[in-house]
Amino acid sequence: MKLSLLTRHLFFLSLCSSQLVAQPGTRLDECLRLARERNISIEQARRSLTARQYQLRAEEVSYLPKLDLLAGYNYLGKPLEINLQTVRNGIVNGSSAQSTAAAGEVFKEITGNDMPQNVRDRIQQISKDAINGIYPNYNPPLSKQQYFTAALGLRQPIYLGGKLNTARDIAKATYESGVVNVELVQKELDFLVAATYIRILYLNTILRSQAAIVEAMSKNEQYAAAMVKQELIPPYLRNWATVALAQAITRQHNQELEKTNALIEMRRLLQLPQDSALEINDTLRYAVKSAVTVTDNFWLQNATYKSINSKTALAESAVKASKSLSMPNIFGIASLNLYQNDLPVTIPPWLVGVEAQWTIFSGLSNYRKRKATEQLVEEARLAAENTKYLLQAGAAMAHNKVTALEKDIEVLNMARVQAQTSTSLIQQRVKEELSSVKDVNESLLVEEEIGKTYYTAVLGYYLALAEYYNIIGTPEKIASVIQ
């Protein structure tokens, strides 16, 4: 249900000489604004989102050609050589056979007869011996042991089987997940700030109530001291009042320490220096208002559900990426030669061409990757469905908790009023000497305990209401309830 808690005279934080100073008038909505502006967790989420945005922009231009400056230095273990020795016999035999055939043609032209075989064999042997004598017995080098090259290389994607589109889809899903992550961090911070703020209001209320108890016990102790002097009561009754007062002061001191710790936590959430002044002096005041209405499909507005659901789109993009691994890649290529030195061959000044790459068999690796990504999609969908049910159950339980605490507060308030009335009556009876100072202390302890129980129920009510708003995706609405 929608409740109202009027906040007044809190703090306003501003920078003065690099230090924040508290000013009156700050409310919970201003605390939420400061936390969103200053908290490091939100800044981390925003930086992550910026990085994902740059990655998305990079993938959006991935279809453009890539121009590279290529340069290389190569040192060979030995210079490139012509291996003449492997063809030695063929060259010797072939050359001698050619010489013998030429001599036979000349002989026939002159004499009109074929050259005798013994003369032919003799000429061929002489040719072999002569060629063997002049044939190199080493492999001549073709280059030096080192050379330099430099060129401009251009590579233009033509068809990559959907890989570029898939990369853009993944980058877009990652960016959208980052947007949701910023919202998630902000909503969680809103809830923590609101819960801490409500707790401080509760401690202020307890301290105010405890101060009244301490004051009443102090007056009772003074009254007992006066009666001892008049010998109207024995000293031990005054001792009871003194001990009860000391215990009440100790409880008050412990509550002040609790508030100090709560203020430390609030400074941390607002990212304030721990030595900065921070004043929150308002108290919890309970007032029932009209019931909260929940729209259908409220979980769609919950940042946690959005975060889980965003993983589904990312997993679906991963499925597309795994399928694209089985498709061919085709690139247009071009190269412009800029420099070459000591290269054994001359490279043309430029070239253009088309390059294709297609993985025909990958040991079923690509198939299994696709199956794995399909399972991740199902996992993400189940996680989103499970989160929906958790949020539905959480909203119902928080709403029921609010309703139950409304009834508890109503009963406890009657008990609190009755305890206060009883204390007043006993104090009056003490003046009429019909009750003792010990009866007053006992009544004050009962009043203190019932009052603390009442305000604890009010605290639980507002925390349950804050949790309810957080579940339906609007934790900041608690500010309008307690303003």
C-alpha positions as CSV (number, residue, x, y, z in Angstrom):
1,M,0.0,0.0,0.0
2,K,1.1,3.5,-0.7
3,L,2.1,5.4,2.5
4,S,3.3,8.9,3.4
5,L,6.2,9.9,5.6
6,L,6.9,13.7,5.8
7,T,10.6,14.4,5.9
8,R,11.9,17.7,7.2
9,H,15.2,19.6,7.9
10,L,17.6,17.0,6.6
11,F,20.8,18.0,4.8
12,F,21.9,19.6,1.6
13,L,25.3,18.7,0.3
14,S,27.4,21.1,-1.6
15,L,31.1,21.5,-2.5
16,C,32.9,24.2,-0.5
17,S,36.7,24.3,-0.6
18,S,36.7,20.7,-1.9
19,Q,34.5,19.5,1.1
20,L,30.8,18.8,1.2
21,V,28.9,20.7,3.8
22,A,25.4,19.8,5.1
23,Q,22.6,22.2,4.6
24,P,19.0,21.8,5.7
25,G,16.3,20.8,3.3
26,T,17.7,17.7,1.6
27,R,15.2,14.9,1.1
28,L,15.4,11.3,0.0
29,D,15.0,12.2,-3.7
30,E,18.0,14.5,-3.4
31,C,20.0,11.7,-1.8
32,L,19.1,9.5,-4.7
33,R,20.2,12.1,-7.2
34,L,23.6,12.5,-5.4
35,A,24.1,8.8,-5.3
36,R,23.5,8.5,-9.1
37,E,25.9,11.3,-9.8
38,R,28.7,10.3,-7.5
39,N,28.6,6.6,-6.7
40,I,31.6,4.7,-8.2
41,S,29.5,1.6,-9.0
42,I,27.4,3.6,-11.4
43,E,30.5,5.3,-12.9
44,Q,32.0,1.8,-13.5
45,A,28.8,0.6,-15.3
46,R,28.8,3.8,-17.4
47,R,32.5,3.3,-18.4
48,S,31.7,-0.3,-19.4
49,L,28.8,1.0,-21.5
50,T,31.0,3.5,-23.2
51,A,33.5,0.8,-24.1
52,R,30.7,-1.4,-25.6
53,Q,29.4,1.6,-27.6
54,Y,32.9,2.1,-29.2
55,Q,33.0,-1.7,-29.9
56,L,29.6,-1.4,-31.6
57,R,30.8,1.5,-33.7
58,A,33.9,-0.4,-34.7
59,E,31.8,-3.4,-35.9
60,E,29.5,-1.1,-37.9
61,V,32.4,-0.2,-40.2
62,S,34.0,-3.6,-40.4
63,Y,32.8,-4.0,-44.0
64,L,35.3,-1.3,-45.1
65,P,38.6,-2.4,-46.7
66,K,41.7,-2.8,-44.6
67,L,44.8,-1.1,-45.9
68,D,48.1,-2.3,-44.4
69,L,51.7,-1.3,-44.8
70,L,53.7,-4.5,-45.2
71,A,57.4,-4.5,-44.7
72,G,59.8,-7.4,-44.1
73,Y,63.4,-8.3,-43.6
74,N,64.5,-11.9,-44.3
75,Y,67.8,-13.5,-43.6
76,L,68.4,-16.9,-45.3
77,G,70.5,-19.7,-43.9
78,K,72.3,-19.8,-47.2
79,P,71.7,-17.9,-50.5
80,L,69.3,-19.2,-53.1
81,E,71.2,-21.5,-55.6
82,I,70.6,-23.2,-58.9
83,N,71.1,-26.9,-58.3
84,L,73.2,-27.7,-61.5
85,Q,74.5,-31.0,-60.1
86,T,71.2,-32.7,-60.2
87,V,70.9,-32.1,-63.9
88,R,74.6,-32.7,-64.8
89,N,74.2,-36.1,-66.4
90,G,71.2,-35.0,-68.5
91,I,73.0,-31.9,-69.8
92,V,76.3,-33.8,-70.6
93,N,74.5,-36.7,-72.4
94,G,72.1,-34.4,-74.2
95,S,74.8,-32.0,-75.3
96,S,77.1,-34.8,-76.5
97,A,74.2,-36.5,-78.4
98,Q,73.4,-33.2,-80.1
99,S,77.1,-32.8,-81.1
100,T,77.3,-36.3,-82.5
101,A,74.1,-35.9,-84.5
102,A,75.3,-32.6,-86.0
103,A,78.6,-34.2,-87.0
104,G,76.7,-37.1,-88.6
105,E,74.7,-34.6,-90.7
106,V,77.8,-32.8,-91.8
107,F,79.5,-36.1,-92.7
108,K,76.5,-37.3,-94.8
109,E,76.3,-33.9,-96.5
110,I,79.9,-34.2,-97.6
111,T,80.2,-37.9,-98.4
112,G,76.7,-38.8,-99.1
113,N,77.0,-41.8,-96.7
114,D,76.1,-42.3,-93.0
115,M,78.8,-41.8,-90.5
116,P,80.3,-45.1,-89.3
117,Q,79.2,-46.2,-85.8
118,N,82.7,-46.3,-84.4
119,V,83.3,-42.8,-85.6
120,R,79.9,-41.7,-84.1
121,D,80.8,-43.3,-80.7
122,R,84.2,-41.7,-80.8
123,I,82.8,-38.2,-81.4
124,Q,80.2,-38.7,-78.7
125,Q,82.8,-39.7,-76.1
126,I,85.0,-36.8,-77.0
127,S,82.0,-34.4,-76.6
128,K,81.2,-35.9,-73.1
129,D,84.8,-35.5,-72.0
130,A,84.9,-31.9,-73.2
131,I,81.6,-31.0,-71.6
132,N,82.5,-32.7,-68.3
133,G,85.7,-30.7,-68.3
134,I,84.0,-27.4,-68.5
135,Y,80.8,-28.1,-66.5
136,P,80.7,-26.3,-63.1
137,N,81.3,-28.6,-60.1
138,Y,79.3,-26.3,-57.8
139,N,75.8,-24.7,-57.5
140,P,76.0,-21.0,-58.4
141,P,74.0,-18.6,-56.0
142,L,71.1,-16.5,-57.2
143,S,70.8,-14.1,-54.3
144,K,72.3,-12.7,-51.2
145,Q,71.5,-14.1,-47.8
146,Q,69.2,-11.2,-46.8
147,Y,66.7,-9.0,-48.6
148,F,64.1,-6.3,-47.9
149,T,60.6,-5.7,-49.2
150,A,57.9,-3.1,-48.5
151,A,54.4,-2.8,-50.0
152,L,50.8,-1.6,-49.4
153,G,48.3,-4.4,-49.0
154,L,44.5,-3.9,-49.5
155,R,42.0,-6.5,-48.3
156,Q,38.3,-6.0,-49.0
157,P,35.7,-8.4,-47.5
158,I,33.3,-9.5,-50.3
159,Y,31.4,-12.4,-48.7
160,L,32.0,-13.8,-45.2
161,G,29.0,-16.0,-44.8
162,G,27.2,-13.5,-42.5
163,K,30.2,-13.2,-40.1
164,L,30.3,-9.4,-40.3
165,N,26.5,-9.0,-39.7
166,T,26.8,-11.5,-36.8
167,A,29.7,-9.6,-35.3
168,R,27.6,-6.4,-35.4
169,D,24.6,-8.2,-33.8
170,I,26.8,-9.5,-31.0
171,A,28.2,-6.0,-30.4
172,K,24.7,-4.5,-30.4
173,A,23.5,-7.1,-28.0
174,T,26.5,-6.5,-25.8
175,Y,25.8,-2.7,-25.9
176,E,22.1,-3.2,-25.0
177,S,23.2,-5.4,-22.1
178,G,25.4,-2.6,-20.9
179,V,22.5,-0.2,-21.0
180,V,20.5,-2.6,-18.9
181,N,23.5,-3.1,-16.6
182,V,23.6,0.7,-15.9
183,E,19.9,0.6,-15.0
184,L,20.4,-2.4,-12.8
185,V,23.2,-0.8,-10.8
186,Q,21.2,2.4,-10.5
187,K,18.1,0.5,-9.3
188,E,20.1,-1.5,-6.7
189,L,21.7,1.7,-5.5
190,D,18.3,3.5,-5.2
191,F,17.1,0.6,-3.0
192,L,20.1,0.6,-0.8
193,V,20.0,4.4,-0.3
194,A,16.3,4.3,0.4
195,A,16.7,1.4,2.9
196,T,19.5,3.2,4.7
197,Y,17.6,6.5,4.8
198,I,14.5,4.7,6.3
199,R,16.8,3.1,8.9
200,I,18.2,6.4,9.9
201,L,14.7,7.8,10.3
202,Y,13.9,4.8,12.5
203,L,16.9,5.4,14.7
204,N,16.0,9.1,15.0
205,T,12.5,8.0,16.1
206,I,13.9,5.5,18.6
207,L,16.4,8.1,20.0
208,R,13.6,10.6,20.4
209,S,11.5,8.1,22.2
210,Q,14.5,7.0,24.3
211,A,15.3,10.5,25.2
212,A,11.7,10.9,26.7
213,I,12.2,7.7,28.6
214,V,15.6,8.8,30.0
215,E,14.1,12.2,31.0
216,A,11.2,10.5,32.8
217,M,13.6,8.1,34.6
218,S,15.8,11.0,35.5
219,K,12.9,12.9,37.1
220,N,11.8,9.7,38.8
221,E,15.3,9.2,40.2
222,Q,15.4,12.9,41.4
223,Y,12.0,12.4,43.0
224,A,13.2,9.2,44.7
225,A,16.3,11.1,46.0
226,A,14.1,13.8,47.5
227,M,11.8,11.2,49.1
228,V,14.9,9.5,50.6
229,K,16.0,12.8,52.2
230,Q,12.6,13.2,53.7
231,E,12.8,9.6,54.9
232,L,9.6,8.7,53.1
233,I,11.2,5.7,51.3
234,P,14.2,3.5,52.0
235,P,17.4,4.2,50.0
236,Y,17.3,0.9,48.1
237,L,14.2,2.2,46.2
238,R,16.3,5.2,45.0
239,N,19.1,2.7,44.0
240,W,16.5,0.9,41.8
241,A,15.7,4.2,40.1
242,T,19.5,5.0,39.7
243,V,20.2,1.7,38.1
244,A,17.2,1.9,35.7
245,L,18.4,5.4,34.7
246,A,21.9,4.2,34.0
247,Q,20.7,1.3,31.9
248,A,18.4,3.6,29.9
249,I,21.3,6.0,29.2
250,T,23.5,3.0,28.1
251,R,20.8,1.9,25.7
252,Q,20.5,5.5,24.4
253,H,24.3,5.6,23.8
254,N,24.2,2.3,21.9
255,Q,21.4,3.6,19.7
256,E,23.4,6.7,19.0
257,L,26.3,4.5,17.8
258,E,23.9,2.6,15.6
259,K,22.9,5.9,14.0
260,T,26.5,6.8,13.6
261,N,27.1,3.6,11.7
262,A,24.1,4.2,9.5
263,L,25.4,7.7,8.6
264,I,28.7,6.1,7.7
265,E,27.0,3.7,5.4
266,M,25.0,6.6,3.9
267,R,28.1,8.6,3.2
268,R,29.6,5.6,1.5
269,L,26.6,5.2,-0.8
270,L,26.7,8.9,-1.6
271,Q,30.5,8.7,-2.0
272,L,31.0,11.5,0.6
273,P,34.1,11.9,2.7
274,Q,33.6,10.3,6.1
275,D,34.5,13.5,7.9
276,S,31.8,15.5,6.0
277,A,28.9,16.9,8.0
278,L,25.7,14.9,7.5
279,E,22.5,15.8,9.3
280,I,19.3,13.6,9.0
281,N,17.0,14.5,11.9
282,D,13.5,13.5,10.6
283,T,11.6,10.6,12.2
284,L,9.3,7.8,11.0
285,R,5.6,8.7,11.0
286,Y,3.1,6.1,9.9
287,A,0.1,7.0,7.7
288,V,-1.9,4.6,5.5
289,K,-2.8,5.8,2.0
290,S,-4.4,4.2,-1.0
291,A,-3.4,0.8,-2.1
292,V,-0.7,0.3,-4.7
293,T,-1.9,-1.0,-8.1
294,V,0.4,-3.2,-10.1
295,T,0.2,-3.3,-13.8
296,D,0.3,-6.6,-15.8
297,N,3.7,-7.9,-16.7
298,F,5.4,-5.6,-14.2
299,W,8.5,-7.8,-14.2
300,L,9.3,-6.5,-17.7
301,Q,10.2,-3.2,-16.0
302,N,12.5,-4.9,-13.4
303,A,16.2,-4.3,-14.1
304,T,17.1,-7.8,-12.9
305,Y,14.7,-9.4,-15.4
306,K,16.0,-7.1,-18.2
307,S,19.6,-8.1,-17.4
308,I,18.8,-11.8,-17.6
309,N,16.6,-11.4,-20.7
310,S,19.3,-9.5,-22.5
311,K,21.5,-12.6,-22.4
312,T,19.0,-14.3,-24.7
313,A,19.7,-11.9,-27.5
314,L,23.4,-12.4,-27.0
315,A,23.1,-16.1,-27.0
316,E,21.0,-16.0,-30.3
317,S,23.8,-13.9,-31.9
318,A,26.3,-16.6,-30.8
319,V,24.2,-19.2,-32.6
320,K,24.5,-17.1,-35.8
321,A,28.2,-16.8,-35.3
322,S,28.6,-20.6,-34.9
323,K,26.7,-21.2,-38.1
324,S,28.7,-18.7,-40.1
325,L,31.9,-20.7,-39.3
326,S,30.8,-23.3,-41.9
327,M,30.4,-20.6,-44.7
328,P,33.2,-19.6,-47.1
329,N,35.1,-16.3,-46.9
330,I,35.9,-14.3,-50.0
331,F,38.1,-11.3,-50.1
332,G,39.3,-8.9,-52.8
333,I,43.0,-8.2,-52.5
334,A,45.4,-5.8,-54.0
335,S,49.1,-4.9,-53.4
336,L,51.3,-2.0,-54.4
337,N,55.1,-2.7,-54.3
338,L,56.9,0.2,-52.6
339,Y,60.5,-1.1,-52.2
340,Q,62.6,-4.2,-52.7
341,N,66.3,-4.8,-52.2
342,D,68.5,-7.8,-53.0
343,L,65.5,-9.9,-53.9
344,P,66.4,-12.8,-56.3
345,V,63.3,-12.1,-58.4
346,T,61.6,-8.8,-59.5
347,I,58.2,-8.3,-58.0
348,P,55.6,-6.6,-60.3
349,P,54.7,-3.1,-59.2
350,W,51.1,-4.0,-58.4
351,L,48.6,-6.9,-58.4
352,V,44.9,-7.5,-57.8
353,G,43.0,-10.7,-57.1
354,V,40.3,-12.6,-55.3
355,E,41.1,-14.8,-52.3
356,A,38.8,-17.5,-51.0
357,Q,38.9,-19.6,-47.8
358,W,36.5,-22.3,-46.9
359,T,36.9,-24.8,-44.1
360,I,35.6,-28.1,-45.6
361,F,36.1,-30.3,-42.5
362,S,36.8,-29.2,-38.9
363,G,36.4,-32.5,-37.2
364,L,32.8,-31.7,-36.4
365,S,34.0,-28.8,-34.2
366,N,31.8,-26.2,-35.9
367,Y,28.8,-28.5,-35.6
368,R,29.3,-29.0,-31.9
369,K,29.9,-25.3,-31.3
370,R,26.5,-24.6,-32.9
371,K,24.8,-27.2,-30.7
372,A,26.5,-25.6,-27.7
373,T,25.3,-22.1,-28.5
374,E,21.7,-23.4,-29.1
375,Q,21.7,-24.8,-25.6
376,L,22.9,-21.5,-24.3
377,V,19.9,-19.8,-25.9
378,E,17.6,-22.3,-24.1
379,E,19.4,-21.7,-20.9
380,A,19.0,-17.9,-21.2
381,R,15.3,-18.3,-21.9
382,L,14.8,-20.6,-18.9
383,A,16.7,-18.1,-16.7
384,A,14.5,-15.3,-17.8
385,E,11.4,-17.4,-17.2
386,N,12.6,-18.4,-13.7
387,T,13.4,-14.8,-12.9
388,K,9.8,-13.8,-13.9
389,Y,8.4,-16.4,-11.5
390,L,10.7,-15.3,-8.7
391,L,9.7,-11.6,-9.2
392,Q,6.0,-12.6,-9.2
393,A,6.4,-14.5,-6.0
394,G,8.5,-11.8,-4.4
395,A,6.0,-9.1,-5.2
396,A,3.2,-11.1,-3.8
397,M,5.1,-11.9,-0.6
398,A,6.2,-8.2,-0.1
399,H,2.6,-7.1,-0.7
400,N,1.4,-9.6,1.9
401,K,4.1,-8.5,4.3
402,V,3.0,-4.9,4.0
403,T,-0.6,-5.9,4.7
404,A,0.3,-8.0,7.7
405,L,2.5,-5.2,9.2
406,E,-0.4,-2.7,8.8
407,K,-2.5,-4.9,11.2
408,D,0.5,-5.4,13.6
409,I,1.1,-1.6,13.7
410,E,-2.6,-0.9,14.5
411,V,-2.5,-3.3,17.5
412,L,1.0,-2.2,18.7
413,N,-0.1,1.5,18.5
414,M,-3.0,0.7,20.9
415,A,-0.6,-1.0,23.2
416,R,1.8,1.9,23.0
417,V,-0.9,4.4,23.9
418,Q,-2.1,2.2,26.8
419,A,1.5,1.9,28.1
420,Q,1.9,5.7,28.0
421,T,-1.5,6.0,29.9
422,S,-0.4,3.5,32.5
423,T,2.9,5.3,33.1
424,S,1.1,8.6,33.6
425,L,-1.4,7.0,36.1
426,I,1.4,5.3,38.0
427,Q,3.4,8.6,38.2
428,Q,0.3,10.3,39.6
429,R,-0.2,7.5,42.1
430,V,3.4,7.9,43.3
431,K,2.7,11.5,44.0
432,E,-0.3,10.3,46.1
433,E,2.0,7.7,47.7
434,L,-0.1,4.9,46.3
435,S,2.7,3.5,44.2
436,S,6.5,3.3,44.5
437,V,9.3,4.7,42.3
438,K,10.1,1.1,41.3
439,D,6.6,0.8,39.8
440,V,7.3,3.9,37.7
441,N,10.6,2.4,36.4
442,E,8.9,-0.9,35.6
443,S,6.1,0.9,33.7
444,L,8.6,3.1,31.8
445,L,10.5,-0.1,30.8
446,V,7.3,-1.6,29.5
447,E,6.5,1.6,27.7
448,E,10.0,1.7,26.2
449,E,9.8,-1.9,25.0
450,I,6.4,-1.6,23.5
451,G,7.4,1.7,21.8
452,K,10.5,0.1,20.3
453,T,8.4,-2.8,19.1
454,Y,5.9,-0.4,17.5
455,Y,8.6,1.6,15.7
456,T,10.4,-1.6,14.6
457,A,7.1,-2.7,13.0
458,V,6.9,0.7,11.2
459,L,10.5,0.3,10.0
460,G,9.6,-3.2,8.7
461,Y,6.6,-1.7,7.0
462,Y,8.5,0.9,5.1
463,L,11.3,-1.6,4.2
464,A,8.7,-4.1,2.9
465,L,7.2,-1.3,0.9
466,A,10.6,-0.2,-0.5
467,E,11.3,-3.9,-1.4
468,Y,7.9,-4.1,-3.1
469,Y,8.6,-1.0,-5.2
470,N,12.1,-2.4,-6.0
471,I,10.6,-5.7,-7.3
472,I,8.1,-3.9,-9.6
473,G,11.0,-2.0,-11.0
474,T,10.5,1.5,-9.4
475,P,12.5,1.7,-6.2
476,E,12.7,5.5,-6.4
477,K,8.9,5.7,-5.8
478,I,9.5,5.2,-2.1
479,A,10.8,8.8,-2.0
480,S,7.4,10.1,-3.0
481,V,5.8,7.9,-0.3
482,I,7.9,9.2,2.6
483,Q,8.3,12.9,1.5
